[in-house]
Amino acid sequence: MAGTYSDQEIALLLQERKPLPTDWRNRIQLRAKRGHDERDLVLLGDAGGEFRVILRQNKINALDFSVILAVRVPNSNTVFRLRRYNGKSHEHTNHIEDQTFYDFHIHMATERYQEIGTREDAYAQPTDRYGDLHQALRCLIEDANLDVPPEAQGRLFEET
């Protein structure tokens, strides 16, 4: 596991303002990588956190995608996944709750799931807030305090 964070620390990391660079749209254009397209963007938060936004899209199945927000664990080269917005390409089970579903879903890092030794973001909730990678990115921007530069505001919701 990448590191351990309490629910309060996770909430603070999500609330930390993460300014996007003015050329952020160009810097997240997906590139081919072993069966899928991928791109990531490093962001520095106002409180000093180093974050990564990672986008992945399967080349064959449009519903198989992830939009991930991770934070670099201090004094290490590992990352801790705070949020993961997944497509509707697979079934997900929350093991503590014994809940299974097949839908678009948002993974969330939780203290409870870290304590049982699973991936930090093993817990997920189904959602109807998005239906593709670009809409999932929009949700991440809204949910995790990614700050879009003023000159880019008019283009925020245009497809890339």
C-alpha positions in Angstrom: 0.0 0.0 0.0 1.2 3.5 -0.8 0.7 5.1 2.6 -2.0 5.5 5.2 -4.3 8.5 5.5 -7.2 9.1 7.9 -10.6 10.1 6.5 -9.9 13.6 7.7 -6.5 13.8 5.9 -8.2 12.5 2.7 -10.8 15.2 3.0 -8.2 17.9 3.5 -6.3 16.7 0.4 -9.4 16.8 -1.7 -10.2 20.3 -0.4 -6.7 21.6 -1.2 -6.9 23.9 -4.2 -5.1 22.4 -7.2 -4.6 25.1 -9.9 -4.6 23.7 -13.4 -1.9 25.2 -15.8 -3.2 27.4 -18.6 -2.4 24.7 -21.2 -4.0 21.9 -19.2 -6.3 20.8 -22.0 -3.3 20.2 -24.4 -1.4 18.4 -21.7 -4.1 15.8 -21.1 -4.5 14.7 -24.7 -4.4 10.9 -24.5 -1.5 9.0 -26.1 -1.3 5.4 -27.1 0.1 3.0 -24.4 -0.2 -0.8 -24.6 -3.8 -1.4 -25.5 -5.2 1.8 -24.1 -4.7 5.5 -24.3 -3.3 7.3 -21.3 -2.0 10.7 -20.1 -1.2 12.2 -16.7 -0.7 15.7 -15.4 1.2 16.7 -12.2 -0.4 19.5 -10.2 1.0 21.3 -7.1 -1.6 22.2 -4.5 -1.7 25.4 -2.6 -0.8 23.6 0.6 2.2 21.9 -1.0 0.6 18.6 -2.0 1.9 17.0 -5.3 -1.1 15.6 -7.1 -1.4 13.5 -10.3 -4.4 13.4 -12.6 -4.3 10.2 -14.6 -6.6 9.5 -17.6 -6.9 6.1 -19.2 -9.2 5.0 -22.0 -9.5 1.5 -23.5 -8.9 1.6 -27.3 -11.8 -0.9 -27.9 -14.4 -0.4 -25.2 -15.4 3.2 -24.8 -17.0 2.4 -21.4 -13.7 1.1 -20.1 -12.0 4.2 -18.7 -10.6 5.7 -15.5 -10.0 9.3 -14.3 -7.8 9.2 -11.2 -6.6 11.7 -8.7 -3.6 10.6 -6.7 -1.3 12.4 -4.3 2.4 11.6 -4.0 3.2 10.2 -0.6 5.8 12.6 1.0 9.4 11.3 1.1 8.5 8.4 -1.3 8.0 7.7 -5.0 4.6 6.1 -4.5 1.1 7.6 -4.9 -2.1 7.3 -2.9 -5.3 7.2 -5.0 -7.8 9.7 -3.6 -10.5 9.3 -6.2 -11.1 7.1 -9.3 -13.9 7.6 -11.7 -14.5 4.4 -13.6 -16.6 3.5 -16.6 -19.3 1.0 -16.8 -17.1 -1.9 -18.0 -17.0 -4.2 -15.1 -18.7 -5.3 -11.9 -17.6 -3.8 -8.6 -17.9 -5.2 -5.1 -17.6 -3.3 -1.9 -16.3 -6.1 0.4 -17.1 -4.6 3.8 -20.7 -3.7 2.8 -21.1 -6.9 0.7 -22.5 -4.8 -2.1 -22.0 -5.6 -5.8 -23.1 -3.5 -8.8 -22.4 -3.0 -12.5 -22.5 0.7 -13.3 -20.4 3.9 -13.7 -18.8 4.3 -10.3 -16.6 6.5 -8.2 -13.9 4.9 -6.0 -13.0 6.8 -2.9 -10.0 6.4 -0.5 -11.3 5.5 2.9 -9.6 4.7 6.2 -11.8 1.6 6.7 -10.6 -0.1 3.6 -7.0 0.7 4.3 -7.4 -0.9 7.8 -8.5 -4.2 6.3 -5.5 -4.2 3.9 -7.2 -3.6 0.6 -6.4 -0.8 -1.9 -7.0 2.6 -0.4 -9.7 3.3 -3.0 -11.4 -0.1 -2.9 -14.7 1.4 -1.8 -16.9 2.8 -4.6 -20.4 4.2 -5.2 -22.4 3.9 -8.3 -23.1 7.2 -10.1 -25.2 8.7 -12.9 -23.2 11.9 -13.0 -21.1 10.9 -16.0 -21.2 8.6 -19.0 -17.8 9.0 -20.6 -14.2 10.0 -19.8 -14.7 13.7 -20.5 -17.7 13.9 -18.2 -15.9 11.9 -15.5 -13.0 14.5 -15.7 -15.5 17.3 -15.3 -16.8 15.5 -12.1 -13.2 15.2 -10.8 -12.6 18.9 -11.4 -15.8 19.7 -9.4 -15.2 17.2 -6.6 -11.5 17.7 -5.9 -11.1 21.5 -6.1 -9.1 21.5 -9.4 -9.0 25.2 -10.3 -9.5 25.9 -14.0 -7.7 29.0 -15.2 -10.1 32.0 -15.9 -9.2 32.2 -19.6 -10.1 28.5 -20.0 -13.5 28.7 -18.2 -15.5 29.2 -21.4 -14.1 25.9 -22.8 -14.4 23.8 -19.7 -17.2 21.7 -20.9 -16.3 21.4 -24.6 -15.3 17.9 -25.7 -11.6 17.5 -26.6 
